[in-house]
Amino acid sequence: MSETVRIAEGIHWIGVNDFETHLFESLWPIPRGVSYNSYILIDEQVVLIDTVKGPFFSAYLDKIKSLLPAGKKVDYLVVNHMEPDHSGSIKVLKEAFPDMSVVGNEKTMDMLNAFY
């Protein structure tokens, strides 16, 4: 499992660096890979900001669980980035945390319904 990065008290980067994808949008070479940036905010409630590409979900979930205090669950997922390589874990994340509320604008919700 790759590392989490502490940003501040209760805030961690939990994203993934993808060195397996070689083309951005199937067109442009990305010889140094691409990052799927995601963050967790842990306070009275737990908030995730964005997710990662589907094939990296297992490592991503391990990071989340390693940071969750005992008895805590993910309360909210804020969706800023809807491209499937950045939002590909939303469906399985919702299965892992069924009470989690998804936060986004109207277009985000339309796209979630269409994609997943």
KOLPA-265002 format. One record per atom (N, C-alpha, C, CB): atom name; x, y, z. Coordinates in pm, whole numbers, plus 50000, padded with zeros to 5 digits. Glycine has a CB too. Layout:
BEGIN
+------+-------+-------+-------+
| atom |    xx |    yy |    zz |
+------+-------+-------+-------+
|   CA |     X |     Y |     Z |
...
+------+-------+-------+-------+
This chain:
BEGIN
+------+-------+-------+-------+
| atom |    xx |    yy |    zz |
+------+-------+-------+-------+
|    N | 50086 | 49882 | 50000 |
|   CA | 50000 | 50000 | 50000 |
|    C | 50090 | 50123 | 50000 |
|   CB | 49903 | 50000 | 50123 |
|    N | 50055 | 50219 | 49919 |
|   CA | 50133 | 50342 | 49920 |
|    C | 50094 | 50427 | 50041 |
|   CB | 50111 | 50422 | 49788 |
|    N | 50175 | 50522 | 50070 |
|   CA | 50161 | 50604 | 50189 |
|    C | 50047 | 50705 | 50177 |
|   CB | 50290 | 50675 | 50217 |
|    N | 49998 | 50745 | 50293 |
|   CA | 49913 | 50863 | 50302 |
|    C | 50005 | 50979 | 50336 |
|   CB | 49798 | 50845 | 50409 |
|    N | 49959 | 51100 | 50311 |
|   CA | 50041 | 51217 | 50342 |
|    C | 49960 | 51309 | 50432 |
|   CB | 50085 | 51291 | 50211 |
|    N | 50012 | 51335 | 50550 |
|   CA | 49945 | 51426 | 50642 |
|    C | 49962 | 51569 | 50592 |
|   CB | 49999 | 51411 | 50787 |
|    N | 49851 | 51638 | 50573 |
|   CA | 49853 | 51778 | 50530 |
|    C | 49847 | 51869 | 50653 |
|   CB | 49733 | 51808 | 50434 |
|    N | 49757 | 51836 | 50743 |
|   CA | 49738 | 51910 | 50868 |
|    C | 49664 | 51815 | 50963 |
|   CB | 49658 | 52046 | 50846 |
|    N | 49644 | 51857 | 51085 |
|   CA | 49571 | 51774 | 51180 |
|    C | 49435 | 51736 | 51121 |
|   CB | 49554 | 51848 | 51315 |
|    N | 49410 | 51605 | 51107 |
|   CA | 49283 | 51556 | 51057 |
|    C | 49265 | 51565 | 50907 |
|   CB | 49176 | 51630 | 51121 |
|    N | 49367 | 51602 | 50832 |
|   CA | 49357 | 51612 | 50685 |
|    C | 49474 | 51536 | 50623 |
|   CB | 49357 | 51763 | 50639 |
|    N | 49442 | 51439 | 50538 |
|   CA | 49544 | 51358 | 50472 |
|    C | 49516 | 51347 | 50322 |
|   CB | 49551 | 51219 | 50536 |
|    N | 49623 | 51343 | 50243 |
|   CA | 49614 | 51303 | 50103 |
|    C | 49610 | 51152 | 50102 |
|   CB | 49735 | 51359 | 50016 |
|    N | 49510 | 51096 | 50033 |
|   CA | 49496 | 50951 | 50024 |
|    C | 49486 | 50906 | 49879 |
|   CB | 49371 | 50904 | 50103 |
|    N | 49536 | 50989 | 49790 |
|   CA | 49529 | 50959 | 49648 |
|    C | 49623 | 50847 | 49607 |
|   CB | 49560 | 51082 | 49569 |
|    N | 49629 | 50827 | 49476 |
|   CA | 49711 | 50720 | 49418 |
|    C | 49790 | 50777 | 49302 |
|   CB | 49622 | 50601 | 49372 |
|    N | 49916 | 50736 | 49293 |
|   CA | 49997 | 50767 | 49176 |
|    C | 49991 | 50648 | 49082 |
|   CB | 50145 | 50801 | 49216 |
|    N | 49944 | 50671 | 48962 |
|   CA | 49924 | 50567 | 48861 |
|    C | 50040 | 50572 | 48762 |
|   CB | 49788 | 50586 | 48787 |
|    N | 50124 | 50470 | 48768 |
|   CA | 50235 | 50459 | 48674 |
|    C | 50207 | 50354 | 48567 |
|   CB | 50365 | 50425 | 48748 |
|    N | 50083 | 50301 | 48568 |
|   CA | 50043 | 50199 | 48471 |
|    C | 49979 | 50258 | 48346 |
|   CB | 49947 | 50100 | 48536 |
|    N | 49914 | 50373 | 48360 |
|   CA | 49850 | 50438 | 48246 |
|    C | 49957 | 50514 | 48168 |
|   CB | 49735 | 50533 | 48293 |
|    N | 49962 | 50492 | 48038 |
|   CA | 50068 | 50551 | 47957 |
|    C | 50021 | 50664 | 47866 |
|   CB | 50131 | 50445 | 47874 |
|    N | 49887 | 50674 | 47847 |
|   CA | 49834 | 50780 | 47761 |
|    C | 49721 | 50853 | 47833 |
|   CB | 49783 | 50721 | 47627 |
|    N | 49725 | 50984 | 47832 |
|   CA | 49618 | 51067 | 47886 |
|    C | 49512 | 51083 | 47777 |
|   CB | 49671 | 51208 | 47935 |
|    N | 49387 | 51053 | 47814 |
|   CA | 49276 | 51058 | 47718 |
|    C | 49305 | 50972 | 47595 |
|   CB | 49250 | 51204 | 47675 |
|    N | 49385 | 50868 | 47614 |
|   CA | 49424 | 50774 | 47507 |
|    C | 49498 | 50842 | 47393 |
|   CB | 49301 | 50706 | 47452 |
|    N | 49551 | 50961 | 47416 |
|   CA | 49620 | 51036 | 47310 |
|    C | 49760 | 51081 | 47348 |
|   CB | 49539 | 51156 | 47274 |
|    N | 49774 | 51144 | 47462 |
|   CA | 49898 | 51211 | 47498 |
|    C | 49982 | 51125 | 47593 |
|   CB | 49869 | 51346 | 47561 |
|    N | 50108 | 51104 | 47560 |
|   CA | 50194 | 51025 | 47649 |
|    C | 50211 | 51091 | 47786 |
|   CB | 50332 | 51004 | 47586 |
|    N | 50209 | 51010 | 47888 |
|   CA | 50235 | 51056 | 48025 |
|    C | 50343 | 50965 | 48084 |
|   CB | 50103 | 51054 | 48113 |
|    N | 50467 | 50989 | 48045 |
|   CA | 50576 | 50900 | 48086 |
|    C | 50600 | 50896 | 48237 |
|   CB | 50702 | 50940 | 48017 |
|    N | 50555 | 50995 | 48310 |
|   CA | 50573 | 50997 | 48456 |
|    C | 50444 | 50958 | 48530 |
|   CB | 50619 | 51135 | 48501 |
|    N | 50346 | 50911 | 48456 |
|   CA | 50222 | 50867 | 48518 |
|    C | 50127 | 50982 | 48546 |
|   CB | 50251 | 50794 | 48645 |
|    N | 50025 | 50953 | 48626 |
|   CA | 49922 | 51050 | 48660 |
|    C | 49880 | 51027 | 48805 |
|   CB | 49800 | 51040 | 48563 |
|    N | 49838 | 51132 | 48872 |
|   CA | 49791 | 51121 | 49010 |
|    C | 49641 | 51136 | 49016 |
|   CB | 49859 | 51226 | 49100 |
|    N | 49579 | 51056 | 49100 |
|   CA | 49437 | 51071 | 49131 |
|    C | 49434 | 51126 | 49274 |
|   CB | 49356 | 50933 | 49117 |
|    N | 49412 | 51254 | 49285 |
|   CA | 49419 | 51319 | 49414 |
|    C | 49288 | 51304 | 49490 |
|   CB | 49453 | 51466 | 49398 |
|    N | 49299 | 51260 | 49612 |
|   CA | 49186 | 51244 | 49700 |
|    C | 49233 | 51278 | 49841 |
|   CB | 49127 | 51098 | 49693 |
|    N | 49140 | 51329 | 49920 |
|   CA | 49174 | 51373 | 50055 |
|    C | 49069 | 51322 | 50152 |
|   CB | 49185 | 51527 | 50064 |
|    N | 49111 | 51302 | 50277 |
|   CA | 49018 | 51267 | 50383 |
|    C | 49030 | 51372 | 50493 |
|   CB | 49046 | 51123 | 50439 |
|    N | 48916 | 51421 | 50540 |
|   CA | 48909 | 51517 | 50650 |
|    C | 48839 | 51446 | 50765 |
|   CB | 48833 | 51650 | 50608 |
|    N | 48907 | 51436 | 50877 |
|   CA | 48853 | 51364 | 50992 |
|    C | 48833 | 51463 | 51106 |
|   CB | 48947 | 51248 | 51035 |
|    N | 48707 | 51480 | 51144 |
|   CA | 48670 | 51567 | 51255 |
|    C | 48549 | 51503 | 51320 |
|   CB | 48641 | 51717 | 51208 |
|    N | 48449 | 51582 | 51359 |
|   CA | 48328 | 51522 | 51412 |
|    C | 48266 | 51428 | 51310 |
|   CB | 48227 | 51630 | 51453 |
|    N | 48278 | 51465 | 51183 |
|   CA | 48235 | 51379 | 51074 |
|    C | 48354 | 51356 | 50983 |
|   CB | 48116 | 51442 | 50996 |
|    N | 48343 | 51254 | 50898 |
|   CA | 48451 | 51218 | 50807 |
|    C | 48406 | 51250 | 50665 |
|   CB | 48490 | 51068 | 50821 |
|    N | 48492 | 51325 | 50595 |
|   CA | 48462 | 51368 | 50459 |
|    C | 48574 | 51323 | 50366 |
|   CB | 48443 | 51523 | 50452 |
|    N | 48536 | 51263 | 50255 |
|   CA | 48630 | 51232 | 50148 |
|    C | 48611 | 51335 | 50039 |
|   CB | 48611 | 51087 | 50093 |
|    N | 48719 | 51373 | 49975 |
|   CA | 48712 | 51462 | 49860 |
|    C | 48770 | 51386 | 49742 |
|   CB | 48789 | 51598 | 49885 |
|    N | 48684 | 51353 | 49647 |
|   CA | 48717 | 51280 | 49525 |
|    C | 48765 | 51138 | 49554 |
|   CB | 48823 | 51354 | 49448 |
|    N | 48777 | 51059 | 49448 |
|   CA | 48818 | 50918 | 49460 |
|    C | 48930 | 50890 | 49362 |
|   CB | 48697 | 50822 | 49436 |
|    N | 48947 | 50762 | 49330 |
|   CA | 49056 | 50719 | 49242 |
|    C | 49001 | 50628 | 49133 |
|   CB | 49167 | 50647 | 49324 |
|    N | 49084 | 50600 | 49035 |
|   CA | 49049 | 50509 | 48927 |
|    C | 49016 | 50370 | 48985 |
|   CB | 49166 | 50499 | 48824 |
|    N | 48914 | 50307 | 48929 |
|   CA | 48863 | 50180 | 48980 |
|    C | 48966 | 50075 | 49016 |
|   CB | 48774 | 50123 | 48880 |
|    N | 49065 | 50046 | 48930 |
|   CA | 49161 | 49940 | 48962 |
|    C | 49245 | 49966 | 49088 |
|   CB | 49254 | 49920 | 48846 |
|    N | 49246 | 50089 | 49138 |
|   CA | 49324 | 50125 | 49256 |
|    C | 49238 | 50129 | 49382 |
|   CB | 49391 | 50258 | 49236 |
|    N | 49112 | 50085 | 49371 |
|   CA | 49019 | 50098 | 49483 |
|    C | 49066 | 50024 | 49609 |
|   CB | 48882 | 50047 | 49442 |
|    N | 49119 | 49905 | 49594 |
|   CA | 49158 | 49827 | 49711 |
|    C | 49262 | 49901 | 49796 |
|   CB | 49214 | 49692 | 49667 |
|    N | 49364 | 49955 | 49732 |
|   CA | 49467 | 50031 | 49805 |
|    C | 49406 | 50158 | 49865 |
|   CB | 49585 | 50067 | 49711 |
|    N | 49316 | 50219 | 49790 |
|   CA | 49249 | 50341 | 49836 |
|    C | 49166 | 50312 | 49961 |
|   CB | 49159 | 50399 | 49723 |
|    N | 49089 | 50205 | 49959 |
|   CA | 49007 | 50168 | 50074 |
|    C | 49095 | 50135 | 50194 |
|   CB | 48916 | 50048 | 50039 |
|    N | 49207 | 50068 | 50170 |
|   CA | 49301 | 50040 | 50280 |
|    C | 49349 | 50169 | 50345 |
|   CB | 49421 | 49959 | 50229 |
|    N | 49378 | 50271 | 50264 |
|   CA | 49422 | 50399 | 50319 |
|    C | 49313 | 50461 | 50405 |
|   CB | 49462 | 50495 | 50206 |
|    N | 49191 | 50460 | 50354 |
|   CA | 49079 | 50518 | 50429 |
|    C | 49065 | 50447 | 50564 |
|   CB | 48947 | 50508 | 50348 |
|    N | 49061 | 50315 | 50560 |
|   CA | 49041 | 50238 | 50683 |
|    C | 49156 | 50256 | 50781 |
|   CB | 49024 | 50090 | 50651 |
|    N | 49278 | 50274 | 50729 |
|   CA | 49393 | 50291 | 50819 |
|    C | 49386 | 50424 | 50895 |
|   CB | 49524 | 50284 | 50738 |
|    N | 49314 | 50521 | 50842 |
|   CA | 49305 | 50652 | 50906 |
|    C | 49177 | 50673 | 50987 |
|   CB | 49314 | 50759 | 50801 |
|    N | 49075 | 50592 | 50962 |
|   CA | 48948 | 50609 | 51034 |
|    C | 48964 | 50572 | 51182 |
|   CB | 48838 | 50523 | 50970 |
|    N | 48929 | 50662 | 51270 |
|   CA | 48930 | 50627 | 51413 |
|    C | 48826 | 50518 | 51440 |
|   CB | 48901 | 50753 | 51500 |
|    N | 48849 | 50439 | 51543 |
|   CA | 48756 | 50332 | 51580 |
|    C | 48614 | 50387 | 51594 |
|   CB | 48801 | 50265 | 51712 |
|    N | 48521 | 50318 | 51536 |
|   CA | 48381 | 50356 | 51545 |
|    C | 48338 | 50463 | 51446 |
|   CB | 48353 | 50403 | 51681 |
|    N | 48430 | 50519 | 51370 |
|   CA | 48395 | 50622 | 51270 |
|    C | 48367 | 50557 | 51136 |
|   CB | 48509 | 50726 | 51255 |
|    N | 48287 | 50625 | 51055 |
|   CA | 48257 | 50583 | 50919 |
|    C | 48271 | 50707 | 50830 |
|   CB | 48113 | 50520 | 50907 |
|    N | 48269 | 50685 | 50702 |
|   CA | 48273 | 50799 | 50609 |
|    C | 48132 | 50856 | 50601 |
|   CB | 48326 | 50757 | 50467 |
|    N | 48119 | 50985 | 50630 |
|   CA | 47989 | 51050 | 50629 |
|    C | 47956 | 51112 | 50493 |
|   CB | 47983 | 51156 | 50736 |
|    N | 48056 | 51172 | 50429 |
|   CA | 48033 | 51245 | 50304 |
|    C | 48144 | 51218 | 50203 |
|   CB | 48023 | 51394 | 50330 |
|    N | 48105 | 51218 | 50076 |
|   CA | 48199 | 51220 | 49965 |
|    C | 48167 | 51344 | 49883 |
|   CB | 48190 | 51089 | 49879 |
|    N | 48263 | 51434 | 49872 |
|   CA | 48249 | 51554 | 49789 |
|    C | 48310 | 51522 | 49653 |
|   CB | 48317 | 51680 | 49856 |
|    N | 48231 | 51535 | 49548 |
|   CA | 48277 | 51502 | 49413 |
|    C | 48306 | 51631 | 49338 |
|   CB | 48172 | 51416 | 49338 |
|    N | 48434 | 51653 | 49313 |
|   CA | 48477 | 51769 | 49235 |
|    C | 48512 | 51733 | 49092 |
|   CB | 48596 | 51835 | 49302 |
|    N | 48552 | 51609 | 49070 |
|   CA | 48610 | 51567 | 48943 |
|    C | 48535 | 51445 | 48893 |
|   CB | 48762 | 51537 | 48958 |
|    N | 48463 | 51457 | 48782 |
|   CA | 48375 | 51350 | 48737 |
|    C | 48432 | 51261 | 48627 |
|   CB | 48249 | 51409 | 48691 |
|    N | 48549 | 51291 | 48574 |
|   CA | 48603 | 51201 | 48471 |
|    C | 48615 | 51061 | 48532 |
|   CB | 48742 | 51252 | 48418 |
|    N | 48579 | 50957 | 48456 |
|   CA | 48576 | 50822 | 48512 |
|    C | 48707 | 50774 | 48575 |
|   CB | 48537 | 50726 | 48406 |
|    N | 48820 | 50822 | 48526 |
|   CA | 48945 | 50778 | 48590 |
|    C | 48961 | 50837 | 48729 |
|   CB | 49065 | 50815 | 48503 |
|    N | 48891 | 50942 | 48760 |
|   CA | 48897 | 51002 | 48894 |
|    C | 48774 | 50968 | 48978 |
|   CB | 48912 | 51153 | 48882 |
|    N | 48668 | 50926 | 48915 |
|   CA | 48545 | 50897 | 48989 |
|    C | 48508 | 50748 | 48984 |
|   CB | 48430 | 50979 | 48933 |
|    N | 48596 | 50667 | 48930 |
|   CA | 48566 | 50526 | 48906 |
|    C | 48542 | 50442 | 49029 |
|   CB | 48675 | 50466 | 48830 |
|    N | 48572 | 50492 | 49145 |
|   CA | 48553 | 50416 | 49269 |
|    C | 48426 | 50453 | 49344 |
|   CB | 48671 | 50436 | 49360 |
|    N | 48350 | 50545 | 49291 |
|   CA | 48234 | 50594 | 49367 |
|    C | 48134 | 50484 | 49397 |
|   CB | 48165 | 50707 | 49290 |
|    N | 48102 | 50403 | 49298 |
|   CA | 48000 | 50299 | 49320 |
|    C | 48046 | 50200 | 49429 |
|   CB | 47972 | 50223 | 49187 |
|    N | 48168 | 50150 | 49421 |
|   CA | 48213 | 50054 | 49522 |
|    C | 48240 | 50121 | 49656 |
|   CB | 48340 | 49982 | 49473 |
|    N | 48276 | 50248 | 49655 |
|   CA | 48292 | 50322 | 49780 |
|    C | 48157 | 50334 | 49851 |
|   CB | 48352 | 50463 | 49753 |
|    N | 48054 | 50358 | 49774 |
|   CA | 47918 | 50366 | 49830 |
|    C | 47876 | 50230 | 49888 |
|   CB | 47817 | 50414 | 49722 |
|    N | 47920 | 50122 | 49824 |
|   CA | 47891 | 49989 | 49877 |
|    C | 47967 | 49966 | 50008 |
|   CB | 47929 | 49879 | 49774 |
|    N | 48089 | 50016 | 50018 |
|   CA | 48168 | 50001 | 50140 |
|    C | 48114 | 50086 | 50254 |
|   CB | 48314 | 50037 | 50112 |
|    N | 48058 | 50201 | 50220 |
|   CA | 48004 | 50295 | 50320 |
|    C | 47862 | 50334 | 50277 |
|   CB | 48096 | 50423 | 50337 |
|    N | 47766 | 50244 | 50293 |
|   CA | 47631 | 50267 | 50238 |
|    C | 47558 | 50390 | 50293 |
|   CB | 47547 | 50148 | 50265 |
|    N | 47595 | 50437 | 50411 |
|   CA | 47529 | 50555 | 50468 |
|    C | 47595 | 50686 | 50426 |
|   CB | 47528 | 50546 | 50619 |
|    N | 47702 | 50677 | 50347 |
|   CA | 47775 | 50795 | 50302 |
|    C | 47687 | 50877 | 50206 |
|   CB | 47907 | 50754 | 50232 |
|    N | 47683 | 51007 | 50229 |
|   CA | 47612 | 51098 | 50140 |
|    C | 47708 | 51151 | 50035 |
|   CB | 47547 | 51215 | 50219 |
|    N | 47663 | 51158 | 49911 |
|   CA | 47745 | 51211 | 49802 |
|    C | 47704 | 51356 | 49779 |
|   CB | 47728 | 51126 | 49671 |
|    N | 47804 | 51444 | 49777 |
|   CA | 47781 | 51587 | 49763 |
|    C | 47841 | 51633 | 49630 |
|   CB | 47843 | 51665 | 49882 |
|    N | 47760 | 51703 | 49553 |
|   CA | 47805 | 51759 | 49426 |
|    C | 47696 | 51849 | 49372 |
|   CB | 47841 | 51648 | 49324 |
|    N | 47721 | 51909 | 49258 |
|   CA | 47617 | 51994 | 49200 |
|    C | 47520 | 51911 | 49116 |
|   CB | 47681 | 52105 | 49114 |
|    N | 47421 | 51975 | 49058 |
|   CA | 47319 | 51904 | 48982 |
|    C | 47379 | 51826 | 48865 |
|   CB | 47214 | 52003 | 48930 |
|    N | 47472 | 51885 | 48795 |
|   CA | 47536 | 51817 | 48682 |
|    C | 47614 | 51694 | 48729 |
|   CB | 47630 | 51914 | 48607 |
|    N | 47679 | 51706 | 48845 |
|   CA | 47751 | 51591 | 48902 |
|    C | 47656 | 51475 | 48925 |
|   CB | 47819 | 51631 | 49034 |
|    N | 47541 | 51504 | 48983 |
|   CA | 47444 | 51397 | 49012 |
|    C | 47391 | 51335 | 48883 |
|   CB | 47328 | 51452 | 49096 |
|    N | 47365 | 51416 | 48782 |
|   CA | 47322 | 51365 | 48652 |
|    C | 47427 | 51271 | 48593 |
|   CB | 47294 | 51480 | 48555 |
|    N | 47554 | 51314 | 48601 |
|   CA | 47662 | 51233 | 48545 |
|    C | 47681 | 51103 | 48626 |
|   CB | 47793 | 51313 | 48543 |
|    N | 47669 | 51110 | 48757 |
|   CA | 47680 | 50988 | 48839 |
|    C | 47574 | 50887 | 48800 |
|   CB | 47667 | 51023 | 48989 |
|    N | 47453 | 50934 | 48783 |
|   CA | 47344 | 50845 | 48743 |
|    C | 47369 | 50785 | 48605 |
|   CB | 47211 | 50919 | 48743 |
|    N | 47425 | 50861 | 48513 |
|   CA | 47451 | 50813 | 48379 |
|    C | 47570 | 50716 | 48376 |
|   CB | 47478 | 50932 | 48286 |
|    N | 47675 | 50747 | 48452 |
|   CA | 47795 | 50664 | 48451 |
|    C | 47778 | 50535 | 48531 |
|   CB | 47912 | 50742 | 48506 |
|    N | 47714 | 50545 | 48649 |
|   CA | 47715 | 50433 | 48742 |
|    C | 47575 | 50390 | 48782 |
|   CB | 47794 | 50470 | 48864 |
+------+-------+-------+-------+
